[in-house]
Amino acid sequence: MKTEQEKAELVAIQALGWVAGNEDVLGQFMGASGVSVDDLRGAAGDPAFLGALLDFVMLEDAWVTGFCDAAGLPYDAPMRARAALPGGAQMHWT
């Protein structure tokens, strides 16, 4: 049986695939984060990076709905996954 973090990582990896497949969102993510395409490949196994990716996706409602619709997930899946990854339990006041 998978742990909550393992399930969260799977959702985040799906989100990474969605971001990589959307040129506009990918460009914005790479510009905001400073990562390269090579960095993306290596970072897919880093839970902290995956959490940051979910933080980015959750910046725009359209991205959340677009990703969730494409992945067949409920709209709260990114938020729940983020909470199970490193740094997800921190308080966000914005």
C-alpha positions in Angstrom: 0.0 0.0 0.0 1.3 3.4 -0.9 1.9 6.1 1.6 0.2 9.5 1.4 3.5 11.1 0.2 3.9 8.4 -2.5 0.3 9.1 -3.7 1.1 12.9 -3.6 4.3 12.4 -5.6 2.3 10.5 -8.3 -0.2 13.4 -8.6 2.7 15.9 -8.8 4.4 13.8 -11.5 1.2 13.9 -13.4 1.1 17.7 -13.0 4.7 17.9 -14.2 3.7 16.0 -17.3 0.8 18.4 -17.8 3.0 21.4 -17.4 5.6 20.0 -19.8 2.9 19.4 -22.4 1.6 23.0 -22.2 4.1 25.4 -23.8 2.7 28.5 -22.2 2.6 27.1 -18.7 6.0 25.4 -19.1 7.5 28.7 -20.2 6.1 30.5 -17.3 7.2 27.8 -14.9 10.7 27.7 -16.3 10.9 31.5 -16.2 9.6 31.8 -12.6 11.7 28.9 -11.2 14.9 29.3 -13.3 14.9 25.5 -14.1 16.0 24.1 -17.5 14.5 21.2 -19.3 17.4 19.0 -18.0 16.6 20.2 -14.5 13.0 19.1 -14.9 14.1 15.6 -15.8 16.3 15.2 -12.8 13.9 17.0 -10.3 11.0 14.6 -10.9 12.3 12.4 -8.1 12.7 15.3 -5.6 9.6 15.6 -3.3 10.5 19.2 -2.5 10.6 20.1 -6.2 7.3 18.4 -6.8 5.8 20.4 -4.0 7.0 23.6 -5.5 5.6 22.5 -8.9 2.2 22.0 -7.3 2.5 25.4 -5.6 3.0 26.9 -9.1 0.1 25.0 -10.7 -2.2 26.2 -7.9 -1.4 29.9 -8.7 -4.0 29.9 -11.4 -7.5 28.3 -11.2 -7.4 27.7 -14.9 -4.2 25.6 -14.5 -5.8 23.6 -11.7 -8.9 22.8 -13.6 -7.0 22.2 -16.8 -4.6 19.7 -15.1 -7.3 18.0 -13.1 -9.6 17.7 -16.2 -6.7 16.2 -18.2 -5.7 13.8 -15.4 -9.3 12.9 -14.4 -8.7 14.1 -10.9 -11.0 16.1 -8.5 -10.1 19.8 -8.4 -8.8 19.5 -4.8 -6.2 16.8 -5.7 -3.3 19.2 -6.2 -4.0 20.9 -2.8 -4.3 17.5 -1.0 -1.1 16.3 -2.7 0.7 19.5 -1.8 -0.2 19.0 1.8 1.5 15.6 1.8 4.8 16.8 0.4 7.6 18.6 2.2 6.6 22.1 3.2 2.9 21.4 2.6 2.0 21.7 6.2 3.3 25.3 6.4 0.8 28.1 6.9 0.1 30.2 3.8 -1.4 33.6 4.5 -2.1 34.6 0.9 
